[in-house]
């Protein structure tokens, strides 16, 4: 069995978890195995049924008062207990902030190895082989984990979704045994950013800005452009975030979020290696910069050498014209 952790937000399953569940189904089919999904904490009434559409034979829902809010210690304990009970061949996570937090904790509790930020999973000699970029994307590492279960986090927007199908999967709801004192820290409040539509790590289109925007007020240009596009989010370079122009949740790069959208706009971003490491796997990259020697042009599919303050309004006008037709 391949077990997949399914993350929810506001009662809805995150798309990145469905991608991980879809990949688990594909690889399990090659290995002659079944798949299972596991939700932890208050997941909403519809979430187990939604996860069931992507192929698991069983959906576990682990609940406990100690798991009412996300806790790395509590969630890892609940997952570790389930893994010890069910003995899966592998445990998959989406490579979200939560997945990157939980996967290594689970691996440590089980005493097994971890393959993080994987961009490919294959089957070789009856076992799983994981591929991931290393050295800021300059090299590709292929590895097989000797320990069992193999714990892996999968990069969002890389693995295609299966077509959802009606399912008769067995939904198992149970109380997770999380001892008092296990949870060392608790989430007291979640403050959501106003106007935030899609997590930058899961967006299909990302409109990013860097130091070339010259100030925080000009990120409104990117917000307006993103509002015209489906499943779009605003990203930023580290320099823009360090300058306080936009929150860290928008940072793309080695010290921010690694993204793989269908379309990535880079406005006023020079293309430092740490930024390229976080977005170079985007399907199509469009760069706008006044410097024709900017490193971003080396990875861009389309490049415009020009003033972003002239390009953005022209692009916005064309999009509005296309949408009105």
C-alpha positions as CSV (number, residue, x, y, z in Angstrom):
1,X,0.0,0.0,0.0
2,X,1.0,3.6,-0.7
3,X,-0.3,6.0,1.9
4,X,-0.9,9.7,1.0
5,X,-1.4,12.5,3.5
6,X,-4.2,14.7,2.3
7,X,-4.1,18.3,3.4
8,X,-7.3,20.4,3.7
9,X,-8.0,24.1,4.1
10,X,-11.4,25.5,5.0
11,X,-12.9,22.1,4.5
12,X,-11.6,21.6,1.0
13,X,-8.8,19.3,-0.2
14,X,-5.8,21.1,-1.5
15,X,-5.1,20.5,-5.2
16,X,-1.4,19.6,-4.4
17,X,-2.6,16.7,-2.2
18,X,-4.8,15.4,-5.0
19,X,-1.8,15.5,-7.3
20,X,0.2,13.4,-4.7
21,X,-2.7,11.0,-4.4
22,X,-2.9,10.7,-8.2
23,X,0.8,9.9,-8.4
24,X,0.4,7.3,-5.6
25,X,-2.3,5.6,-7.6
26,X,-0.2,5.4,-10.7
27,X,2.8,4.0,-9.1
28,X,0.8,1.6,-6.9
29,X,-0.8,0.3,-10.0
30,X,2.6,-0.5,-11.5
31,X,3.6,-2.3,-8.2
32,X,0.4,-4.3,-7.8
33,X,-0.5,-2.3,-4.6
34,X,-3.5,-0.4,-3.3
35,X,-3.5,3.2,-2.1
36,X,-4.9,4.8,1.0
37,X,-5.4,8.4,2.0
38,X,-5.2,9.9,5.4
39,X,-6.8,13.2,6.7
40,X,-5.9,14.5,10.1
41,X,-7.9,16.9,12.3
42,X,-11.1,18.7,11.4
43,X,-11.2,18.2,7.6
44,X,-14.9,19.0,6.8
45,X,-17.7,16.7,5.8
46,X,-16.9,16.7,2.0
47,X,-13.1,16.2,2.2
48,X,-13.0,12.4,2.6
49,X,-15.4,11.9,-0.3
50,X,-13.3,14.3,-2.5
51,X,-10.1,12.4,-1.7
52,X,-11.9,9.1,-2.4
53,X,-12.5,10.1,-6.1
54,X,-8.7,9.8,-6.8
55,X,-8.3,6.1,-6.3
56,X,-7.7,5.1,-2.7
57,X,-9.2,1.9,-1.5
58,X,-9.5,3.4,2.0
59,X,-9.6,6.9,3.4
60,X,-8.6,7.3,7.0
61,X,-9.8,10.3,9.0
62,X,-7.9,10.7,12.3
63,X,-9.5,13.0,14.8
64,X,-8.7,14.2,18.3
65,X,-9.2,17.3,20.5
66,X,-5.4,17.6,20.4
67,X,-5.6,17.9,16.6
68,X,-8.2,20.6,16.4
69,X,-5.5,23.0,15.0
70,X,-2.4,22.1,13.1
71,X,0.5,20.9,15.3
72,X,3.6,19.4,13.8
73,X,4.1,17.1,16.9
74,X,0.5,16.0,17.1
75,X,0.0,15.4,13.4
76,X,3.3,13.5,13.1
77,X,2.4,11.3,16.1
78,X,-1.0,10.4,14.6
79,X,0.5,9.6,11.2
80,X,3.4,7.6,12.7
81,X,0.9,5.4,14.7
82,X,-1.1,4.8,11.5
83,X,2.0,4.0,9.5
84,X,3.1,1.5,12.1
85,X,-0.3,-0.2,12.1
86,X,-0.8,-0.4,8.3
87,X,2.9,-0.9,7.2
88,X,2.7,1.0,3.9
89,X,5.5,0.6,1.3
90,X,5.6,4.4,1.0
91,X,4.1,7.6,2.4
92,X,3.5,10.5,0.1
93,X,3.1,14.2,1.0
94,X,2.5,17.2,-1.2
95,X,5.5,19.5,-1.0
96,X,3.5,22.4,0.7
97,X,4.6,24.3,3.8
98,X,2.7,21.7,5.9
99,X,4.1,18.7,3.9
100,X,7.7,19.9,4.2
101,X,7.1,20.3,7.9
102,X,5.5,16.9,8.5
103,X,7.4,14.6,6.1
104,X,10.7,14.8,7.9
105,X,9.1,14.5,11.3
106,X,7.3,11.4,10.2
107,X,10.5,9.9,8.7
108,X,12.4,10.7,12.0
109,X,9.7,9.0,14.1
110,X,9.8,5.9,11.9
111,X,13.5,5.9,11.6
112,X,13.5,5.9,7.8
113,X,14.8,8.1,5.0
114,X,13.1,11.0,3.2
115,X,13.1,12.0,-0.4
116,X,12.1,15.7,-0.5
117,X,10.8,18.0,-3.2
118,X,10.5,15.2,-5.8
119,X,9.7,16.0,-9.4
120,X,9.4,12.5,-10.7
121,X,8.6,9.1,-9.2
122,X,9.1,5.8,-11.1
123,X,9.2,2.1,-10.4
124,X,12.4,0.1,-10.9
125,X,13.0,-3.5,-9.9
126,X,9.8,-3.5,-7.9
127,X,10.7,-0.5,-5.8
128,X,10.2,3.3,-6.0
129,X,12.8,5.6,-7.4
130,X,12.6,9.3,-6.7
131,X,14.1,12.2,-8.8
132,X,14.7,15.6,-7.4
133,X,16.8,18.7,-8.3
134,X,19.8,19.6,-6.2
135,X,22.4,22.4,-6.1
136,X,19.8,25.0,-6.9
137,X,18.6,23.0,-9.9
138,X,22.0,22.6,-11.5
139,X,21.9,18.8,-11.1
140,X,19.3,16.1,-10.8
141,X,19.5,13.4,-8.1
142,X,17.9,10.0,-8.6
143,X,17.7,7.9,-5.5
144,X,16.1,4.7,-4.1
145,X,15.5,4.6,-0.4
146,X,16.5,1.3,1.3
147,X,14.4,1.9,4.4
148,X,10.6,1.2,4.5
149,X,8.3,2.9,4.3
150,X,9.8,5.4,1.8
151,X,8.7,8.9,2.8
152,X,8.6,11.5,0.0
153,X,7.2,15.0,-0.6
154,X,6.2,15.8,-4.2
155,X,6.5,19.2,-5.7
156,X,3.1,20.8,-6.4
157,X,2.0,21.5,-10.0
158,X,4.3,18.8,-11.4
159,X,2.3,15.6,-11.2
160,X,-0.9,15.5,-13.3
161,X,-4.3,14.9,-11.7
162,X,-6.2,11.7,-12.4
163,X,-9.7,12.2,-13.7
164,X,-12.0,12.0,-10.6
165,X,-14.3,9.0,-10.5
166,X,-17.2,7.9,-8.3
167,X,-15.7,5.8,-5.5
168,X,-16.9,3.2,-3.0
169,X,-13.7,3.6,-0.9
170,X,-14.0,2.6,2.7
171,X,-13.9,5.7,5.0
172,X,-12.5,4.9,8.4
173,X,-13.0,7.6,11.1
174,X,-11.1,7.0,14.3
175,X,-9.8,8.8,17.4
176,X,-6.1,9.4,17.2
177,X,-4.2,8.7,20.5
178,X,-2.2,11.8,21.0
179,X,-1.0,11.8,24.7
180,X,-1.2,15.0,26.8
181,X,2.0,16.9,26.5
182,X,2.8,15.6,23.0
183,X,1.8,18.9,21.5
184,X,4.4,21.5,22.4
185,X,3.0,24.4,20.4
186,X,-0.5,25.4,19.3
187,X,-2.0,27.6,16.6
188,X,-3.9,30.3,18.4
189,X,-5.0,32.3,15.4
190,X,-4.8,32.3,11.6
191,X,-4.7,35.7,10.0
192,X,-5.4,35.5,6.3
193,X,-4.1,38.1,3.9
194,X,-6.8,40.2,2.3
195,X,-7.5,39.5,-1.3
196,X,-5.3,36.4,-1.4
197,X,-6.8,34.0,-3.9
198,X,-4.5,31.1,-4.5
199,X,-1.3,29.9,-2.6
200,X,1.7,30.8,-4.8
201,X,2.9,27.2,-4.5
202,X,-0.3,25.9,-6.1
203,X,-1.1,28.6,-8.6
204,X,-1.4,27.8,-12.3
205,X,-0.2,31.3,-13.2
206,X,2.3,33.4,-11.1
207,X,2.8,37.1,-11.6
208,X,6.1,37.9,-9.8
209,X,7.9,41.2,-9.2
210,X,11.3,42.1,-8.0
211,X,13.4,45.2,-7.2
212,X,12.5,46.6,-10.6
213,X,9.1,47.5,-9.2
214,X,10.8,50.2,-7.2
215,X,8.4,50.1,-4.3
216,X,5.6,48.3,-2.5
217,X,2.8,50.4,-4.0
218,X,3.6,49.1,-7.5
219,X,2.8,45.5,-6.5
220,X,-0.8,46.7,-7.0
221,X,0.0,46.5,-10.7
222,X,0.7,42.8,-10.3
223,X,-2.4,42.2,-8.2
224,X,-4.6,43.8,-10.9
225,X,-3.0,41.7,-13.6
226,X,-3.3,38.5,-11.5
227,X,-7.0,39.3,-10.9
228,X,-7.6,38.9,-14.7
229,X,-6.1,35.4,-14.9
230,X,-7.5,32.1,-13.6
231,X,-5.9,30.4,-10.6
232,X,-3.3,33.2,-10.5
233,X,-1.2,34.4,-7.6
234,X,1.3,37.2,-7.0
235,X,4.9,36.2,-6.3
236,X,8.1,38.1,-5.4
237,X,11.8,37.9,-5.4
238,X,13.7,37.8,-2.1
239,X,14.9,41.3,-2.5
240,X,11.4,42.6,-2.7
241,X,10.4,40.6,0.4
242,X,13.5,41.7,2.3
243,X,12.6,45.3,1.5
244,X,9.2,44.8,3.1
245,X,7.3,45.5,-0.1
246,X,5.3,42.3,0.2
247,X,4.9,39.4,2.7
248,X,7.2,36.4,2.8
249,X,4.3,34.1,1.8
250,X,4.8,35.4,-1.7
251,X,8.5,34.8,-1.9
252,X,9.6,32.5,-4.7
253,X,13.1,30.9,-4.5
254,X,15.5,28.8,-2.5
255,X,14.6,30.5,0.7
256,X,10.9,30.9,-0.2
257,X,8.6,28.6,-2.1
258,X,9.5,26.3,-5.0
259,X,6.9,26.7,-7.7
260,X,6.0,24.9,-11.0
261,X,3.2,26.9,-12.6
262,X,2.0,26.6,-16.1
263,X,2.9,30.2,-16.7
264,X,5.4,32.4,-14.8
265,X,5.7,36.2,-15.3
266,X,8.9,37.8,-14.0
267,X,8.7,41.6,-13.9
268,X,11.8,43.4,-12.8
269,X,13.5,40.3,-11.5
270,X,17.2,40.0,-12.5
271,X,17.3,36.2,-11.9
272,X,19.6,35.5,-9.0
273,X,20.5,31.8,-8.6
274,X,18.4,31.4,-5.5
275,X,15.3,32.8,-7.3
276,X,15.9,30.6,-10.4
277,X,16.1,27.5,-8.1
278,X,12.5,28.2,-7.1
279,X,10.9,28.8,-10.4
280,X,13.0,27.3,-13.3
281,X,10.7,24.3,-13.5
282,X,7.8,26.5,-14.6
283,X,6.3,25.3,-17.9
284,X,6.5,28.7,-19.6
285,X,8.5,31.7,-18.3
286,X,8.0,35.3,-19.5
287,X,10.6,37.8,-18.3
288,X,10.5,41.6,-18.5
289,X,13.6,43.5,-17.6
290,X,15.4,46.6,-18.8
291,X,18.8,44.9,-18.6
292,X,19.3,42.7,-21.7
293,X,22.1,40.8,-19.8
294,X,19.8,39.8,-16.8
295,X,20.3,36.1,-16.0
296,X,16.5,35.6,-16.0
297,X,16.6,35.7,-19.8
298,X,18.7,32.6,-19.9
299,X,15.7,30.5,-18.5
300,X,12.9,32.5,-20.1
301,X,10.9,31.1,-23.0
302,X,9.9,34.7,-23.9
303,X,11.7,37.8,-23.0
304,X,11.0,41.5,-23.3
305,X,13.8,44.0,-22.8
306,X,11.9,47.1,-21.8
307,X,10.2,49.1,-19.0
308,X,7.8,47.0,-17.0
309,X,5.7,50.1,-16.3
310,X,4.9,50.3,-20.0
311,X,4.6,46.5,-20.5
312,X,2.2,45.8,-17.7
313,X,-0.5,48.3,-18.7
314,X,-0.3,47.1,-22.3
315,X,-0.6,43.5,-21.3
316,X,-3.5,44.3,-19.0
317,X,-5.3,46.1,-21.8
318,X,-4.9,43.2,-24.2
319,X,-6.1,40.7,-21.6
320,X,-9.2,42.9,-20.9
321,X,-9.9,43.2,-24.6
322,X,-9.6,39.4,-25.0
323,X,-11.9,38.7,-22.1
324,X,-14.5,41.1,-23.3
325,X,-14.7,39.4,-26.7
